[in-house]
Amino acid sequence: MSEKTNVMRILDKKKIKYKSYSYKEKGVISGIEVAKYLNQNENQVFKTLVTIGKSKENYVFVIPVNKELDLKKAAKSVGEKSINMIKEKELLSLTGYVHGGCSPIGMKKFFTTVINKTAEDFDTFIFSAGKVGYQVEVNLDDLKKVIEFKLEDIV
């Protein structure tokens, strides 16, 4: 792939092995459609969700595209009474990413990040490369070299 996203540049800089995918000719499509288009297991393709807690802290949750975030489990995982999804219009100014292109790597500011523990079921998992139409496939151990996260049951 000739075009590199910021996420790919960060992975390159840290010398992290990854595989990249592009579906940019498809435009914005759902995570399940991305998995189908890439011919990948829906349980192995993850989406990045940004939330706000009762404390006004922001949190990032990374879950399989075919699942919904369990807000109660997510809140418990970060020690909050409750959490809610942020408004889509707040996403770009908060993270530097647009809806459909949000990645846990390379946000404007680092937020506490929780990845659904099913990511451990695979050697690698796939998530947004930080731009609509691009995905990266990374090993969890390698991802630890780039961002801090914990694994929890949040779906």
C-alpha positions in Angstrom: 0.0 0.0 0.0 1.5 3.3 -1.0 -0.5 5.7 1.2 0.6 5.6 4.9 -1.6 6.8 7.7 -0.3 8.4 10.8 -0.9 5.2 12.7 1.2 3.3 10.2 4.0 5.9 10.6 3.9 5.4 14.4 4.1 1.6 14.0 7.0 2.0 11.5 8.8 4.3 13.9 8.5 1.7 16.8 9.5 -1.0 14.3 6.2 -2.9 14.9 5.2 -5.4 12.3 1.7 -4.9 10.9 -0.3 -5.7 7.9 -2.4 -2.9 6.4 -5.6 -3.1 4.5 -7.5 -0.5 2.4 -11.1 -0.3 1.4 -11.1 3.4 0.7 -12.9 2.9 -2.6 -15.8 1.7 -0.5 -16.1 4.9 1.5 -17.6 4.8 5.0 -19.0 1.4 5.7 -19.9 -0.4 8.9 -17.4 -2.5 10.7 -19.2 -5.7 9.8 -19.1 -4.6 6.1 -15.3 -3.9 6.5 -14.8 -7.4 7.9 -16.7 -8.9 5.0 -14.9 -6.8 2.4 -11.5 -7.8 3.8 -12.7 -11.4 4.1 -11.9 -11.4 7.8 -13.5 -12.9 10.9 -15.9 -10.3 12.4 -14.7 -11.3 15.8 -11.1 -10.3 14.8 -12.0 -6.9 13.4 -12.4 -4.2 16.1 -13.9 -0.8 16.3 -12.7 2.1 18.5 -15.2 3.9 20.6 -14.7 7.1 22.6 -16.7 7.7 25.7 -17.0 10.2 28.6 -17.4 9.2 32.2 -19.5 10.8 34.9 -16.1 12.3 36.1 -15.8 14.0 32.7 -12.8 11.9 31.9 -12.6 10.3 28.4 -12.0 6.7 27.8 -11.4 4.6 24.7 -12.9 1.1 24.2 -11.9 -1.2 21.4 -14.4 -4.0 20.7 -15.3 -6.5 17.9 -17.3 -4.8 15.1 -20.1 -7.3 15.6 -20.6 -6.5 19.3 -22.1 -3.6 21.3 -20.2 -1.9 24.1 -21.8 -2.9 27.5 -21.8 0.6 29.2 -22.1 -0.9 32.7 -19.1 -3.3 32.2 -17.1 -0.5 30.5 -17.8 1.9 33.3 -16.8 -0.7 35.9 -13.6 -1.5 33.9 -12.4 2.1 34.3 -13.8 2.7 37.8 -16.6 5.1 36.7 -20.2 5.2 38.0 -21.4 5.5 34.4 -20.1 6.3 30.9 -21.7 7.5 27.7 -20.6 7.7 24.1 -19.3 11.1 23.2 -21.2 13.1 20.5 -19.9 12.4 17.0 -19.3 16.1 16.5 -16.8 16.2 19.4 -14.7 13.3 18.1 -12.4 15.2 15.7 -11.5 18.0 18.2 -11.0 15.5 21.0 -9.0 12.8 19.2 -7.9 14.2 15.8 -10.0 11.4 14.1 -13.3 11.4 12.3 -16.1 8.9 12.8 -15.2 5.6 11.0 -11.5 6.4 11.1 -10.8 6.4 14.9 -7.8 4.4 16.1 -6.5 3.7 19.6 -3.1 4.7 18.3 -2.1 8.4 17.6 -4.9 10.3 19.3 -4.2 13.9 20.1 -4.0 12.9 23.7 -3.8 9.5 25.3 -6.9 8.3 27.1 -7.3 5.2 29.3 -7.8 2.4 26.8 -9.6 -0.9 27.3 -9.6 -3.6 24.6 -12.2 -6.4 24.8 -10.4 -9.5 26.1 -11.5 -11.6 23.1 -8.6 -9.9 21.2 -6.5 -12.5 23.0 -8.3 -15.3 21.1 -6.3 -14.3 18.0 -2.6 -14.0 17.1 -3.4 -10.6 15.7 -6.4 -8.3 15.5 -7.5 -5.6 13.1 -8.6 -2.0 13.8 -8.7 1.4 12.1 -5.4 2.8 10.8 -6.7 6.3 11.7 -8.3 7.1 8.4 -11.6 6.1 6.8 -10.8 3.2 4.4 -7.7 1.9 6.2 -7.1 -0.8 8.7 -4.0 -2.3 10.4 -3.5 -5.8 11.8 -1.3 -6.0 14.8 -0.3 -8.5 17.6 -1.4 -7.5 21.1 2.1 -7.8 22.5 3.4 -5.4 19.8 0.6 -3.0 20.5 1.7 -2.8 24.1 5.0 -1.2 22.8 2.9 1.7 21.3 0.0 2.3 23.8 -1.0 1.3 27.3 -4.2 -0.7 27.5 -5.9 -3.3 29.6 -7.9 -6.3 28.5 -11.4 -6.7 30.0 -14.8 -8.2 29.2 -16.7 -5.0 28.0 -19.3 -6.4 25.6 
